C-alpha cells in the first residue's frame, strides 16, 4: 500500500483571510453590542437625570411654598403685634386719663376736707370759747 501524498487545497492566504473575516465579524458584533449598551446607558442616565430634575423642581416648589407661608405667618404676627401695641397704648392712655381724673377729684376732695376740718376746728374753738365765757352772748 502506497500512500498518496496529501494535498492541501487551501493556501495560507485563504486561511488568513478566513480568520480575518471571522475576527472582523466578531469585532463588528462586539462593537454593535457595545454601542447598544452605550445607548442604553445614556438612556438610563438621561431618564435618571430627568427624574432628578423633576424631583428637585418639586422640592424647590415645595420649599418656596413653605417660605411663602412662613412670610405670611410672620406678616400676620407683625400685624397682630402692631394691633396689640395699639390696643395697649390706647389702654395706657385711657388709664392715664382716668388717673388724671382721679387725681383731680382727690385734690378737690382734699381741698373740701381741709375746709371741713378747718370749719370743725373753728366751730370747736368757738364752742370752747363760749363755754369758757371768753365770747359774750
Helices and strands as residue ranges (DSSP letters): H 12-132
